[in-house]
Amino acid sequence: MDQAKARLKVFVGRITGSERLETEGRTDEVKARIRQKVTTIRHRALGMKDSFKRGRS
């Protein structure tokens, strides 16, 4: 959802000629990508932790 909002900002910034809005959208895109990657890593780490628990039982 965050990436969609960021892309919309970039699009509106281009149409209106607002460099500030376009730049803000690009920054939001990067933040959203980083947040998504961190979440993916966290889920993988939890999965690994769970697999180790099941192996010891």
C-alpha positions, -999 to 999 in steps of 0.1 A, spaced: 0 0 0 28 24 8 45 18 -25 12 26 -43 9 59 -25 45 67 -32 41 60 -69 10 82 -70 30 110 -55 57 106 -81 30 106 -109 12 136 -96 45 154 -91 54 148 -127 20 159 -140 19 191 -119 56 199 -123 62 197 -86 98 185 -80 92 185 -43 62 161 -46 80 139 -70 111 137 -48 90 130 -18 73 101 -37 107 86 -46 118 88 -10 87 72 1 92 44 -25 126 37 -11 113 36 25 85 12 15 110 -11 -2 133 -11 28 104 -18 52 92 -47 30 127 -62 29 130 -59 67 97 -76 72 107 -104 49 139 -110 68 121 -109 101 96 -136 89 124 -158 76 142 -155 109 111 -165 128 106 -194 105 142 -206 111 137 -202 149 105 -223 147 122 -250 126 150 -253 152 124 -257 180 107 -285 161 140 -302 155 148 -304 192 115 -319 203 
